[in-house]
Amino acid sequence: MGAAYPGPMTDITTTSATRGPYAGTARRKAEIVEAAGRTFAQTGYHGGSFRQIARELDLSFTSLKHHFPTKEQLLIAVLEDADAREGGTLAHDYEQLGVIAGVTGLARRNMRKPEALRLLAVLAAEASSPAHPAHEWFTERYWRLRQDFAASIQADIDASRLPADVDPADAARCIVAVWDGLQLQWLIDPDFDMATDLERALRRILTPGLPTGPALQEPSEFSHGH
């Protein structure tokens, strides 16, 4: 999914804390990851080559291979970077605001960086093939997303933000599917407000039978006798 999500991996592009002889190496690796991300978003993994990425950076093929010995290693670095950039503050938003507001807020922030979303969308589609080098990475990512969503939904139920009859596992799978689908439609034709449509869908999934307007339900709405 381009949408991305709770539990972000470490952002490999963060180099401000790096000092000494490794600072230049960290910066160069971050530049390579960024360039590779642009290339893979435009051409897919199989369409982008090491030499193409090296040319974009005015870097020798040998130097690129020094930092990332294989294209598969570079691909995983690109995916982890995109995942970290996308995940950002979602865990905090979940805890403070609940799943609906947290997801909607991230979706709206992500609308400002369509290339990162396109990268994940293109590579996720390619990785549906079991032979793709990122197949295992995406399999684990989707599993993690469902687990994290389910845990956050259960926390909202326990905090009386959501009704007690919501099934966290079922709802989590639906949220991932709806987010992926709306995001892909928006990448193809951005002539609608993806975040607003996503919020409406989340309310239909998590608060069925209640109005789907923008106002968040107060915790007392779904008091479970706590």
Helices and strands as residue ranges (DSSP letters): H 22-47, H 50-56, H 61-67, H 71-87, H 90-97, H 99-110, H 114-126, H 135-158, H 168-188, H 194-206, G 219-222
